[in-house]
Amino acid sequence: MANHMNGAKHRPQGQSLLGGAMIIAGTTVGAGMFSLPVVGAGMWFGYSIVMLLGVWFCMLMSGLLLLEANLHFEPGASFDTLTRETLGQFWRVINGVSIAFVLYILTYAYISGGGSIVNHSLSTLGVTLPQSVAGLIFAAVLAFIVLISTKAVDRITTIMLGGMVMTFFLAIGNLLIEIDTTKLVSPDGESRYLPYLLAAIPFGLASFGYHGNVPSLVKYYGKDANTIVKAIVVGTCIALIIYVCWLVATMGNIPRSQFADVIAKGGNIGVLVEALSGVMASQWLNSMLTLFANLAVASSFLGVTLGLFDYLADLFGFDDSRAGRMKTAAITFIPPTILGLLFPNGFIIAIGFAALAATVWAVIVPALLAYKVRQLYPNATGFKVPGGTPLIAVVVLFGMITATCHLLAMADILPVFK
Ligand SMILES: N[C@@H](Cc1ccccc1)C(=O)O
């Protein structure tokens, strides 16, 4: 649900807290959520919750550090401006490249996940398609909406958000009632848990990414630090609650040993939803769950690709005319769609790489920005994240550890549950 990446351009001052909290929650909750039970299956429920709490805290702090730095600039200053003016050209380039990489790879992840869930939905209707074709249809329909206008995206994501809230509570609410607590606390399968935690941290990080929205919030609220802090805290807490419910619903219904099958089939969204469908009593609730997954991936796709679309239009200087938008749409959608056709099942791998790049711009750069502005303005009286330099060091360390975990897991050095 990574919508409103660059939203809220047209709002005056005095906005309600709820709007901002929804922007943050909307961006945060997305495809990352579907990777959590799959990559958390090894360490299972208890450690997954501990990991989520730790990652939530660090990602909240990095968002607040970014806000602290941002408040030294005029509302409307972009992430690019912040890094250029504070850290210089080198970091500006690193930051820009890592943002573009995350947006591109997430677009691919959504096409892969979208193809998987569209395919699962069609198969319940008796239609079978190759997954790459389903991904292509998913991408083409949504890309068309982005091509029309930002307003079209805004309207459609709002409708989707409403649909997601209803289907989430219906489907997950029912799964929560049906959970089997013994599955949660004494899982089956091999008796090794903790070693699997490390390889899962990057997925936690990706699931709590929202940082591209911090400059949008400063634009939305002006320099009202108090309200923005509350919006970030409330928004990320909503995401945390949703993730905990989601882990209870999945791990309380699907036995740990069965996750090995889900992982063997690629761990994609459709496979996970299919496993959950197997334990749901009613066909109607089953459809609600499938609808929820479709909406979650589609709204994330719209939010992220709109961010990428605007970013690329700005980078290449394409205007807003029909020809300009066509050119921007071509460079936004064609590369990830080709990747989706070639590798329809790279969802989990793509989220992992998104996390690797996000450690740069959503964790390390915000910490460095805050460190630098504190040096530049030692007597500033505005908003300051508590904890001093030690907190900044913790956030940087978290980013470095997460990146290392991803690289080691990719190199097969860290244990990954299979
Ligand atoms: N949190 C988003 C992904 C994301 C990462 C980084 C920044 C913005 C969005 C998701 O789970 O889908």
The ligand as an SDF file (V2000), in Angstrom:
LIG
                    3D

 12 12  0  0  0  0  0  0  0  0999 V2000
    7.1550   -0.6070    3.0950 N   0  0  0  0  0  0  0  0  0  0  0  0
    6.8480   -0.8350    1.7160 C   0  0  0  0  0  0  0  0  0  0  0  0
    8.0630   -0.7780    0.8410 C   0  0  0  0  0  0  0  0  0  0  0  0
    8.8290    0.4990    0.9260 C   0  0  0  0  0  0  0  0  0  0  0  0
   10.1670    0.4660    1.2660 C   0  0  0  0  0  0  0  0  0  0  0  0
   10.9120    1.6270    1.3560 C   0  0  0  0  0  0  0  0  0  0  0  0
   10.2700    2.8370    1.1160 C   0  0  0  0  0  0  0  0  0  0  0  0
    8.9390    2.8750    0.7570 C   0  0  0  0  0  0  0  0  0  0  0  0
    8.2230    1.6930    0.6500 C   0  0  0  0  0  0  0  0  0  0  0  0
    6.1970   -2.2100    1.5410 C   0  0  0  0  0  0  0  0  0  0  0  0
    6.2320   -3.0320    2.4460 O   0  0  0  0  0  0  0  0  0  0  0  0
    5.6610   -2.4980    0.4920 O   0  0  0  0  0  0  0  0  0  0  0  0
  1  2  1  0
  2  3  1  0
  2 10  1  0
  3  4  1  0
  4  5  1  0
  4  9  2  0
  5  6  2  0
  6  7  1  0
  7  8  2  0
  8  9  1  0
 10 11  2  0
 10 12  1  0
M  END
$$$$
